[in-house]
Amino acid sequence: MSSKYKEAGVSLESGYESIERIKKHIKSTKSLGFNGDIGGFGGLFELFRYSYKEPVLVSGTDGVGTKLLLALEHNKLDTIGIDLVAMCVNDIITVGAEPLFFLDYIAVGKNRPSEIEQLVSGIAKGCLLGSLSLIGGETAEMPGLYSEGHFDLAGFAVGVVEKTKQIKGSSVKEGDILIGLPSSGVHSNGYSLVRKILSESQIDIMILHGNKTLLEHLMEPTKIYVDEIKTLKKEIDIHAMSHITGGGYYENLPRMIDQESFGIELNVAHVKVPEIFSFLMAKGDISLDEMYHIFNMGIGFVVVVDPQDKEKTLHILREFNKNTCEIGYISNQKGIRIS
């Protein structure tokens, strides 16, 4: 116990208490490959327990951006960890990976054990939804870098895929169909603009929009698509996949194809767009085209399949969400067009 360190703004006791508080949440995510316990210098995972012949590890790292500020301003910390996991795991499953484990990094101005527990409880919930073990992490108290009451989150997910079963877009061909999986809302992108709109319009964030407050709409956790894709892979030869994150449709969809050979024709008429997007569009005076450059606009994940597999794909995915729909096709004309 260091009094000098405490005088510098760092409480070792709070750090120890945080570890004790989060142990039960971490324990809830243990899986076949989990090896060890929290507190070591590295997280251990036993890949040999899985029956891969030529395993390829797939990794992804991300944060949740300025959605954190909204969570802090309104003391809504219990779900932001789900967003953190989602942003990482939704990326790695696009190449066919099965999620394995997750690590988090929490940087704070002042370590408040109850807040750390709320954050990690959300991360653990996200790991359970994403079939990941939370095998380690770091909580750093840095009063000189972060002001008291502020923090940042980062996550790191690792999955594995058999080398012969990687999905890298090489099977994509003209005429392939794009199937859109509905989002749960704004997810975790565009919040700098969201917060600007809220500030400039001086909207009461606690007013009801439908059966939820505006705050509840904006803090809705990012959808995790692990179960849907795991189920679909068993039945369908998926040609490509895309996670619709920052940059919306225009930035993320082209990443899953050979852009020198193909383009994408989209028809979003059947997409059920959450009302929160219409609200932001109106209050922010944003054009529809720009909305598609920024937000997911109701589609959080996209799979590309052969036209012959379209109906079966829709049937499988609609068991998870009835609003899953066809949103376009692969064209021989470069670029992306939305109608």
C-alpha positions as CSV (number, residue, x, y, z in Angstrom):
1,M,0.0,0.0,0.0
2,S,1.6,3.2,-1.1
3,S,0.7,6.6,0.4
4,K,2.9,8.4,-2.1
5,Y,1.1,6.8,-5.0
6,K,-2.3,7.7,-3.4
7,E,-1.1,11.3,-3.1
8,A,-0.4,11.3,-6.9
9,G,-4.0,10.3,-7.5
10,V,-3.7,6.5,-7.9
11,S,-5.5,4.2,-5.4
12,L,-4.1,0.7,-5.3
13,E,-6.9,-0.3,-2.9
14,S,-9.5,0.7,-5.4
15,G,-7.7,-1.4,-8.0
16,Y,-7.8,-4.4,-5.7
17,E,-11.4,-3.9,-5.0
18,S,-12.3,-3.6,-8.7
19,I,-10.6,-6.9,-9.4
20,E,-12.6,-8.7,-6.6
21,R,-15.8,-7.2,-7.9
22,I,-15.3,-8.3,-11.5
23,K,-14.1,-11.8,-10.9
24,K,-17.7,-13.3,-10.9
25,H,-18.4,-11.6,-14.2
26,I,-15.3,-13.0,-15.8
27,K,-16.0,-16.5,-14.4
28,S,-19.4,-16.4,-16.1
29,T,-17.7,-16.4,-19.6
30,K,-15.4,-19.4,-19.1
31,S,-15.4,-21.8,-22.1
32,L,-13.7,-25.0,-23.2
33,G,-10.4,-23.2,-23.9
34,F,-10.2,-21.0,-20.9
35,N,-7.0,-21.7,-18.9
36,G,-6.1,-19.8,-15.7
37,D,-7.7,-17.0,-13.7
38,I,-7.7,-13.2,-13.6
39,G,-4.6,-11.6,-12.2
40,G,-1.8,-13.1,-14.2
41,F,0.4,-11.2,-16.7
42,G,-1.2,-12.8,-19.6
43,G,-4.5,-14.5,-20.5
44,L,-4.2,-18.1,-21.4
45,F,-6.4,-20.0,-23.9
46,E,-6.0,-23.7,-24.9
47,L,-6.5,-23.8,-28.7
48,F,-5.6,-27.5,-28.9
49,R,-8.9,-28.3,-27.3
50,Y,-10.6,-27.4,-30.6
51,S,-10.5,-29.8,-33.5
52,Y,-8.9,-27.5,-36.2
53,K,-6.5,-29.0,-38.7
54,E,-5.1,-25.7,-40.0
55,P,-6.3,-23.1,-37.6
56,V,-6.0,-19.4,-38.7
57,L,-6.4,-16.9,-35.9
58,V,-8.5,-13.9,-36.6
59,S,-8.2,-10.8,-34.4
60,G,-10.0,-7.5,-34.1
61,T,-9.7,-4.4,-31.9
62,D,-12.0,-1.4,-31.4
63,G,-13.7,0.9,-29.0
64,V,-17.1,2.5,-28.7
65,G,-16.2,6.1,-29.6
66,T,-18.0,9.1,-28.1
67,K,-21.1,7.0,-27.1
68,L,-19.0,6.7,-23.9
69,L,-19.6,10.4,-23.2
70,L,-23.4,9.9,-23.5
71,A,-23.1,6.9,-21.1
72,L,-21.1,9.0,-18.6
73,E,-23.4,12.1,-18.9
74,H,-26.4,10.0,-18.0
75,N,-24.8,7.4,-15.7
76,K,-25.7,4.5,-18.0
77,L,-22.6,2.3,-17.8
78,D,-24.1,-1.2,-17.6
79,T,-24.6,-1.8,-21.4
80,I,-21.7,0.0,-23.0
81,G,-19.5,-3.1,-22.5
82,I,-21.9,-5.0,-24.8
83,D,-21.1,-2.4,-27.5
84,L,-17.4,-2.9,-26.9
85,V,-17.6,-6.6,-27.5
86,A,-20.0,-6.2,-30.4
87,M,-17.7,-3.8,-32.3
88,C,-14.9,-6.3,-32.1
89,V,-16.6,-9.6,-32.6
90,N,-18.9,-8.5,-35.4
91,D,-15.7,-7.6,-37.3
92,I,-13.9,-11.0,-36.9
93,I,-16.9,-13.1,-37.9
94,T,-17.0,-11.5,-41.3
95,V,-14.2,-13.9,-42.4
96,G,-15.9,-16.9,-41.0
97,A,-14.2,-17.0,-37.6
98,E,-15.6,-18.7,-34.5
99,P,-15.0,-16.3,-31.6
100,L,-12.7,-17.6,-28.9
101,F,-11.7,-14.9,-26.3
102,F,-11.7,-11.3,-25.5
103,L,-9.6,-8.8,-23.5
104,D,-10.5,-5.3,-22.4
105,Y,-8.7,-2.1,-21.6
106,I,-10.3,0.4,-19.3
107,A,-8.5,3.7,-18.7
108,V,-9.9,6.0,-16.0
109,G,-9.1,9.3,-14.3
110,K,-10.2,7.8,-10.9
111,N,-10.8,4.2,-10.2
112,R,-14.4,3.8,-8.8
113,P,-14.8,0.0,-8.2
114,S,-18.6,0.2,-8.6
115,E,-18.3,1.8,-12.1
116,I,-15.6,-0.7,-13.1
117,E,-18.0,-3.5,-12.1
118,Q,-20.8,-2.0,-14.2
119,L,-18.5,-1.8,-17.2
120,V,-17.1,-5.3,-16.9
121,S,-20.6,-6.8,-16.2
122,G,-21.6,-5.4,-19.6
123,I,-18.5,-6.7,-21.2
124,A,-19.2,-10.2,-19.8
125,K,-22.8,-10.0,-21.1
126,G,-21.4,-9.2,-24.5
127,C,-18.9,-12.1,-24.3
128,L,-21.8,-14.5,-23.5
129,L,-23.8,-13.2,-26.4
130,G,-20.7,-13.5,-28.7
131,S,-19.5,-16.9,-27.4
132,L,-16.2,-15.4,-26.1
133,S,-14.3,-16.0,-22.9
134,L,-13.1,-12.9,-21.1
135,I,-9.6,-14.1,-20.3
136,G,-8.0,-10.8,-19.2
137,G,-7.7,-7.1,-19.4
138,E,-6.3,-4.0,-17.8
139,T,-7.7,-1.2,-15.7
140,A,-5.4,1.8,-15.7
141,E,-5.9,4.7,-13.4
142,M,-4.3,7.8,-15.0
143,P,-5.3,11.0,-13.3
144,G,-2.9,13.1,-15.3
145,L,-4.3,11.9,-18.6
146,Y,-8.0,11.6,-17.8
147,S,-10.0,13.9,-15.7
148,E,-12.0,12.5,-12.8
149,G,-15.2,10.9,-14.0
150,H,-13.9,10.3,-17.5
151,F,-12.6,7.0,-19.0
152,D,-12.0,5.2,-22.2
153,L,-12.6,1.6,-23.3
154,A,-10.9,-0.6,-25.9
155,G,-11.4,-4.2,-26.6
156,F,-9.6,-7.0,-28.4
157,A,-11.3,-10.2,-29.8
158,V,-9.7,-13.3,-31.2
159,G,-11.4,-16.0,-33.2
160,V,-10.3,-19.0,-35.3
161,V,-11.3,-20.3,-38.7
162,E,-10.2,-23.4,-40.6
163,K,-7.8,-22.2,-43.4
164,T,-10.0,-23.9,-46.1
165,K,-13.1,-22.2,-44.7
166,Q,-12.0,-18.6,-44.7
167,I,-14.6,-16.2,-46.2
168,K,-12.6,-13.5,-48.0
169,G,-14.9,-12.5,-50.9
170,S,-13.1,-14.6,-53.5
171,S,-16.3,-16.5,-54.3
172,V,-18.3,-13.3,-55.0
173,K,-19.7,-13.1,-58.5
174,E,-22.0,-10.9,-60.5
175,G,-25.6,-11.5,-59.6
176,D,-25.0,-12.6,-56.0
177,I,-27.6,-11.4,-53.5
178,L,-27.0,-9.2,-50.5
179,I,-29.1,-10.0,-47.4
180,G,-29.4,-7.4,-44.7
181,L,-29.6,-8.3,-41.0
182,P,-31.4,-5.6,-39.0
183,S,-29.5,-3.4,-36.5
184,S,-30.7,-2.7,-33.0
185,G,-30.4,1.0,-33.5
186,V,-27.5,3.5,-33.9
187,H,-25.0,0.9,-32.6
188,S,-21.7,2.6,-31.8
189,N,-21.0,4.9,-34.7
190,G,-21.8,8.5,-35.5
191,Y,-22.1,9.6,-31.9
192,S,-20.0,12.8,-32.3
193,L,-22.7,13.9,-34.7
194,V,-25.5,12.6,-32.5
195,R,-24.2,14.6,-29.5
196,K,-23.8,17.7,-31.7
197,I,-27.4,17.4,-32.7
198,L,-28.6,16.9,-29.1
199,S,-26.6,20.0,-28.0
200,E,-27.6,22.3,-30.8
201,S,-31.3,21.4,-30.7
202,Q,-31.4,21.4,-26.8
203,I,-33.7,18.3,-26.8
204,D,-34.9,16.8,-23.6
205,I,-33.2,13.4,-23.9
206,M,-35.7,11.9,-21.4
207,I,-38.8,12.5,-23.5
208,L,-40.6,9.5,-24.9
209,H,-40.3,8.4,-28.5
210,G,-42.7,5.5,-28.8
211,N,-42.3,3.3,-25.7
212,K,-38.8,4.4,-24.9
213,T,-37.0,7.6,-24.1
214,L,-34.6,9.2,-26.5
215,L,-31.8,8.2,-24.2
216,E,-32.9,4.6,-24.2
217,H,-33.0,4.6,-28.0
218,L,-29.5,6.0,-28.2
219,M,-28.0,3.7,-25.6
220,E,-29.5,0.6,-27.1
221,P,-26.5,-1.9,-27.3
222,T,-25.0,-2.9,-30.6
223,K,-26.4,-6.1,-31.9
224,I,-24.1,-9.1,-31.9
225,Y,-24.5,-11.4,-34.9
226,V,-22.5,-14.4,-33.8
227,D,-25.4,-16.8,-33.4
228,E,-27.0,-15.9,-36.7
229,I,-23.8,-16.3,-38.7
230,K,-22.8,-19.5,-36.9
231,T,-26.2,-21.1,-37.8
232,L,-26.1,-19.8,-41.4
233,K,-22.7,-21.2,-42.1
234,K,-23.9,-24.7,-41.3
235,E,-26.4,-24.6,-44.2
236,I,-25.2,-22.0,-46.7
237,D,-22.0,-21.3,-48.6
238,I,-21.5,-17.6,-47.7
239,H,-19.6,-15.7,-50.3
240,A,-18.8,-12.5,-48.3
241,M,-19.9,-10.6,-45.3
242,S,-19.8,-7.0,-44.0
243,H,-20.2,-5.4,-40.6
244,I,-21.9,-2.0,-41.1
245,T,-19.9,0.3,-38.8
246,G,-18.4,3.8,-39.2
247,G,-18.8,5.1,-42.7
248,G,-22.1,3.4,-43.2
249,Y,-23.0,1.6,-46.4
250,Y,-20.6,3.4,-48.7
251,E,-17.5,2.6,-46.7
252,N,-18.2,-0.9,-45.4
253,L,-20.0,-2.7,-48.2
254,P,-17.2,-2.3,-50.8
255,R,-14.7,-3.8,-48.4
256,M,-16.1,-7.3,-48.9
257,I,-15.7,-7.4,-52.7
258,D,-13.0,-6.9,-55.4
259,Q,-13.7,-3.3,-56.1
260,E,-11.8,-3.5,-59.4
261,S,-14.2,-6.1,-60.8
262,F,-17.5,-5.5,-59.1
263,G,-19.9,-3.0,-57.7
264,I,-23.1,-3.1,-55.6
265,E,-26.7,-2.2,-56.5
266,L,-28.8,-1.5,-53.4
267,N,-32.6,-1.3,-53.0
268,V,-33.4,-0.4,-49.4
269,A,-37.2,-0.1,-49.9
270,H,-37.9,-3.1,-47.7
271,V,-35.5,-2.2,-44.9
272,K,-37.3,-1.3,-41.6
273,V,-35.4,1.8,-40.6
274,P,-35.6,2.6,-36.8
275,E,-37.4,5.9,-36.1
276,I,-34.3,7.2,-34.3
277,F,-32.6,7.7,-37.7
278,S,-35.5,9.8,-39.0
279,F,-35.3,11.8,-35.8
280,L,-31.6,12.5,-36.2
281,M,-32.0,13.3,-39.9
282,A,-34.7,15.9,-39.3
283,K,-33.1,17.5,-36.2
284,G,-29.6,17.5,-37.8
285,D,-30.8,18.7,-41.2
286,I,-28.9,15.8,-42.8
287,S,-29.6,14.6,-46.3
288,L,-30.6,11.0,-46.9
289,D,-27.5,10.2,-48.9
290,E,-25.3,11.6,-46.1
291,M,-27.2,9.4,-43.6
292,Y,-26.1,6.4,-45.5
293,H,-22.5,7.6,-45.4
294,I,-22.6,7.9,-41.6
295,F,-25.1,5.4,-40.0
296,N,-26.2,1.8,-40.4
297,M,-29.8,3.0,-41.3
298,G,-31.3,-0.2,-40.0
299,I,-28.9,-2.8,-41.3
300,G,-26.0,-3.8,-39.0
301,F,-24.6,-6.8,-41.0
302,V,-24.7,-8.0,-44.6
303,V,-24.2,-11.5,-46.1
304,V,-23.6,-12.2,-49.8
305,V,-25.0,-15.5,-51.2
306,D,-25.7,-17.2,-54.4
307,P,-29.1,-16.4,-55.9
308,Q,-30.1,-20.1,-55.5
309,D,-29.5,-19.8,-51.8
310,K,-31.5,-16.6,-51.3
311,E,-34.7,-18.1,-50.0
312,K,-33.1,-20.6,-47.7
313,T,-30.8,-17.8,-46.3
314,L,-33.8,-15.6,-45.6
315,H,-35.7,-18.4,-44.0
316,I,-32.8,-19.2,-41.6
317,L,-32.1,-15.6,-40.7
318,R,-35.7,-14.7,-40.2
319,E,-35.9,-17.2,-37.4
320,F,-33.7,-14.7,-35.6
321,N,-35.3,-11.5,-36.9
322,K,-38.4,-11.4,-39.2
323,N,-37.2,-8.1,-40.7
324,T,-34.2,-9.6,-42.4
325,C,-34.5,-8.8,-46.1
326,E,-32.9,-8.8,-49.5
327,I,-31.2,-5.4,-50.0
328,G,-29.3,-5.7,-53.3
329,Y,-27.0,-7.6,-55.6
330,I,-23.5,-7.7,-57.0
331,S,-23.0,-5.8,-60.2
332,N,-20.3,-5.6,-62.8
333,Q,-20.4,-1.8,-62.6
334,K,-17.9,-0.4,-60.1
335,G,-19.1,1.6,-57.2
336,I,-22.1,1.5,-55.0
337,R,-25.6,2.9,-55.8
338,I,-28.5,3.1,-53.5
339,S,-32.2,3.4,-54.6
